[in-house]
Every structure is written in C-alpha cells, then in structure tokens.
Amino acid sequence: MNLLTNKLPNSVEIDGRKYQINSDFRAMIQFEMLMFDEEIEDEERLTRSLELFYEECPHNLEGAINELLSFYKCGKSEMSEVNSSKRGQNERIYSFEHDDSYIFSAFLNQYSINLQEIEYLHWWQFRALFKSLNETQEFVKIMRYRATDLSKIKDKEQKAYYQKMKDIYKLPINKKDQQQLDKLTEALLSNGDISELL
C-alpha cells in the first residue's frame, strides 16, 4: 500500500465479502489505548476493539483481527512504530492517553489541524502526519527525552539534564509494574529476599 498512489481503504475484504470499517483516527487511537489498558480483560479488549473497527463484525474472527491489525499498521507488514524502542527497552515514548494535549497542540501548531473540530481524518493520514511532526514541537522534544539512552551519555552535566527531563516527562507506570515495584521496595526495606521478584 502506497499513500501516494493508492486510495485509502474504508473497507476490508474477508472471505470474499467487503466489510465497512471505521477508518477515522479516533477509532485507532481508542484501539491503541485499549491495547495498553491492563484493567480490561483480554476477551473484553477483543470485543471492544472489533466493535470500534467494524460496522458489522465478520464471522471469521481470525480474519477480522488480522485485517484490524493490518489497518492499524497502515497496510505495512511492519509498522514503523514511533512508540517502539530500538534500544532493546520496552519503554514507551508516547501515550495517546497521557500526551493528548501535547499531540493536540503539535497538530494545531504545525499543520493548523484542530483535532477536536476536524470531522474526519483517515488513520493512515493521521499516522503520516504524526510521524512527521518536527523538532520544534514540544511533543517531539518530550519523546526524545523519553527515548534518550542515558548509558550512552558520558558528560555528567548532560546526563543529569537528560535524567531530569526523563523524570519530568516519564509516563505513568502501569498497574502491574507498579505492584511489582511496590513488592520489590517492600522487600528491600525489610531486608527480604528479592531473588524471586527480579
């Protein structure tokens, strides 16, 4: 799929039948937020995701899920994911939930697009614009701070600065990790055995 030469899809084909989809960026943002919400059970997450994406859910669930994921990845076999880290860490560098005001401001500032007022913007168009936000946007600076690998910075002052920025802009820790961190802290404070927690 080429954004310059192909029409953007508003339907998918499963088992020879076309299904209308919700191709607006808001649906895929909600989908991504669902994927990171640990308080939702997997079955409910799947149901809600399919309801977000399809006007009428296909009977072939595997095909429906595959088409949803393919659309989310903008028709590419691999998504050039802004949010994934190539340094081997699982640290996220953005969150649609927690960075909403920064993202809103960046689109308004750079593209004059008011994401509240725009009636429709195809997810693939949104992703292209999102990935192309420039360095002058506060949101891009924040992502850079979060992505900085402190182990590669030798200068102490520079390292301290980036550590401070990472602390200021760090995303909230998820519930599961917070519980693990609390157990580890408790074990350390009581001189307990931490081997099972690591």
C-alpha positions in Angstrom: 0.0 0.0 0.0 1.4 3.4 -1.0 -0.1 6.5 0.5 0.7 8.5 -2.7 -0.7 6.1 -5.3 -3.4 4.0 -3.7 -6.8 5.1 -2.3 -7.1 4.9 1.4 -9.3 2.0 2.5 -12.7 2.4 4.1 -13.5 -1.3 4.0 -11.7 -4.7 4.2 -12.3 -8.0 2.4 -12.7 -11.2 4.4 -13.7 -14.5 2.8 -14.8 -12.7 -0.4 -17.0 -10.2 1.4 -16.4 -6.5 2.0 -16.9 -5.1 5.5 -17.2 -1.4 6.2 -14.7 -0.1 8.8 -14.3 2.9 11.0 -11.1 4.4 9.4 -11.1 7.6 11.4 -8.0 8.3 13.5 -10.1 8.4 16.7 -11.0 4.8 16.4 -7.4 3.6 16.1 -6.3 5.9 19.0 -9.0 4.2 21.1 -7.8 0.8 19.9 -4.2 1.6 20.9 -5.4 2.8 24.3 -7.3 -0.4 24.7 -4.2 -2.5 24.0 -2.3 -0.7 26.8 -5.2 -0.8 29.3 -4.3 -3.6 31.7 -7.5 -3.3 33.7 -9.5 -4.7 30.8 -9.7 -8.5 30.3 -8.5 -9.9 27.0 -11.9 -11.0 25.9 -13.5 -7.6 26.5 -10.5 -5.9 24.9 -11.0 -8.0 21.7 -14.8 -7.4 21.7 -14.4 -3.7 22.1 -11.7 -3.5 19.5 -13.8 -5.3 16.9 -16.8 -3.1 17.8 -14.7 0.0 17.3 -13.4 -1.1 13.9 -16.3 -2.9 12.2 -19.8 -1.7 11.4 -20.8 -5.3 11.2 -18.3 -7.8 12.8 -17.3 -10.6 10.4 -17.9 -14.3 11.4 -14.3 -15.1 10.7 -12.8 -13.7 13.9 -9.2 -14.6 12.9 -9.6 -12.8 9.6 -11.3 -9.9 11.3 -8.4 -9.5 13.8 -5.8 -9.8 11.1 -7.5 -7.1 9.0 -7.8 -4.8 12.0 -4.1 -5.2 12.8 -3.1 -4.7 9.2 -5.1 -1.5 9.1 -3.6 -0.3 12.4 -0.1 -0.9 10.8 -1.2 1.3 7.9 -1.2 -1.7 5.4 2.5 -2.3 6.0 3.9 -5.7 7.1 5.9 -3.9 9.8 4.8 -0.7 11.4 7.5 1.9 11.6 6.4 2.5 15.2 7.2 5.8 16.7 6.4 4.3 20.1 8.7 1.3 20.0 12.2 1.5 21.2 15.1 0.0 19.1 17.4 0.1 22.1 16.1 -3.2 23.5 14.0 -1.4 26.1 10.2 -1.8 26.4 9.8 1.8 27.4 7.1 3.7 25.6 7.9 7.2 24.4 4.4 8.4 23.9 0.9 7.7 25.1 -2.3 8.9 23.4 -3.9 8.9 26.8 -1.3 10.9 28.7 0.1 13.1 25.9 -3.2 14.2 24.4 -2.7 17.9 25.0 0.8 17.8 23.6 -0.3 15.9 20.5 -3.3 18.2 20.0 -1.1 21.3 20.3 1.5 19.9 17.9 -1.1 19.2 15.2 -2.6 22.7 15.6 0.8 24.4 15.6 2.4 22.6 12.7 -0.5 21.7 10.5 -3.3 24.1 11.6 -5.4 21.0 12.2 -7.7 21.2 15.2 -8.2 17.5 16.1 -11.3 18.4 18.1 -13.0 20.2 15.3 -12.0 18.1 12.3 -14.9 15.8 11.4 -12.8 13.1 9.8 -9.1 12.2 9.3 -8.1 8.8 8.0 -5.9 6.9 10.4 -3.2 6.4 7.8 -3.1 10.2 7.1 -3.0 10.9 10.8 -0.1 8.4 11.3 1.9 10.1 8.4 1.4 13.5 10.0 2.1 12.2 13.5 5.4 10.6 12.3 6.4 13.8 10.6 6.0 16.2 13.5 9.1 18.3 13.5 11.7 19.0 16.2 10.2 22.4 17.1 7.1 20.7 18.6 7.2 20.3 22.4 5.8 16.8 22.0 8.7 15.7 19.8 11.2 17.1 22.3 9.4 15.1 25.1 9.6 11.9 23.0 13.3 12.5 22.5 13.8 12.9 26.3 12.0 9.7 26.9 13.9 7.8 24.2 17.4 9.0 25.4 19.7 6.2 26.3 21.5 7.6 29.4 24.1 4.8 29.3 25.5 6.4 26.1 25.9 9.9 27.6 29.4 10.4 29.1 29.2 14.0 30.1 27.9 14.2 33.8 26.0 17.5 33.4 24.4 16.4 30.2 23.5 13.1 31.7 22.0 14.8 34.7 20.0 17.1 32.5 18.5 14.2 30.4 17.8 12.2 33.6 15.9 15.2 34.9 13.9 15.6 31.7 13.1 11.9 31.7 11.9 12.1 35.2 9.7 15.2 34.5 8.1 13.6 31.4 8.0 10.0 32.2 4.8 8.2 31.5 2.8 6.8 34.5 3.9 3.2 35.3 1.3 0.6 34.6 -0.6 -1.1 37.4 1.2 -4.5 37.1 4.7 -3.0 37.0 3.7 -0.7 39.9 2.7 -3.7 42.0 6.0 -5.4 41.2 7.9 -2.3 42.1 6.0 -1.9 45.4 6.8 -5.6 46.3 10.5 -5.0 45.5 10.6 -1.8 47.5 8.9 -3.5 50.5 11.4 -6.5 50.3 14.4 -4.1 50.1 13.2 -2.1 53.1 12.6 -5.2 55.2 15.9 -6.9 54.1 13.7 -9.6 52.5 14.6 -12.0 49.7 14.3 -10.2 46.3 15.5 -13.0 44.1 12.0 -14.1 43.1 11.0 -10.5 42.3 13.8 -9.9 39.8 
